[in-house]
Amino acid sequence: MNKLIAALASASLITSAAPALAGDDSKHPTIILVHGAFVDGSGWAGVYRVLRRDGYDVIVVQNPTTSLEDDVAATRRALATIPGKAVLVGHSYGGMVITEAGSDPKVRALVYVAAFAPDQGESVASITASAPPGAPALPIVAGPDGTLTLDKAQFPALFAGDVAPETAKFMADSQQPWGARALEGKITVPAWKTRPSWFLVPQDDRIIPPAGQRGMAQRARATLREVPGSHAIFLSKPEAVAALIEEAAAKAAAEPAR
C-alpha cells in the first residue's frame, strides 16, 4: 500500500510540474476576450464559438469591472496561463483593460471592438469629458454603493439596438454594475504604441460615438473596419467580429518569437 501511495504521489508531482496549458507557438495564438462595462463574458459566446470552430484556443476573462487595476489583473492572470502568443480583444471599456495589460511580451496584437483605445494618462472619465458639444449624455444610474448601471428602460435602444428585443431586455435586467473607480483609472503605457492594432467601429453605436472611435483608431494607427451595428456588435454580429480577430491573429502568428 505504501508503495502504491508513493507511486501515485510521484505521478501527481509529475503531472503538476507540467500542466496542460492553452496556447502554443506552433499553431494559432490564444485569443483572450475581455468584456466591457454593464455586461459579462457570456456576451462573447457567439464569437467564442466561431473562433473555436476555426481552431483557436480562447479564454474569456470575467473581469470584475470594479477598477482598472482589478480588471487588468484579471487579464494578466489569463495571460499567465498560456505559454505562447496571445491576441487581446476588448469590447467597450475592455479596450481600456487591453491597452494597459497588452504590454505583456506574450501579446502580439490588440483588437478593439466598439472600444476605448486610450493614450497615456487618459481614463474613461477624461475621454468622455472631452466629447464634442451636444454629444448625448448616457443615462447612468448610481447605486447606493457607488456602482453604476445604465437605465434599464433605455438600455435596449442605446446599447443593443440590433439585438433581439428579448435578449436586449435580459441584458438590461442582468447588468453587471460598473465600479465608479473604473472610470478614473489612467493608462500608464499604452500597448498600442508597440503592438499592431485592429479596430471595429459599429456605425450605429450610441454608447461610444463612432467619430470618437475613428479618432482613437487613427491615433493608434490601427487597421480600421466599419460595419452597421450597435454597441453590442460583439453579440449581434459575431462572424464579423471573429473575422477581424482572425485577421489580427494571422498577423500575430507570423511574428517571430520575442
Secondary structure, DSSP 8 states (H G I E B T S, - for coil): -HHHHHHHHHHHHHHHHS---S--TTS--EEEEE--TB--GGGGHHHHHHHHHTT--EEEE----S-HHHHHHHHHHHHHT-SS-EEEEEETTHHHHHHHHTTSTTEEEEEEES-----TT--HHHHHHT--TT-----EEE-TTS-EEE-TTTHHHHH-TTS-HHHHHHHHHT-B-B-HHHHH---SS-GGGTS-EEEEEETT-SSS-HHHHHHHHHHTT-EEEEES--TTHHHH-HHHHHHHHHHHHHHHHHS---
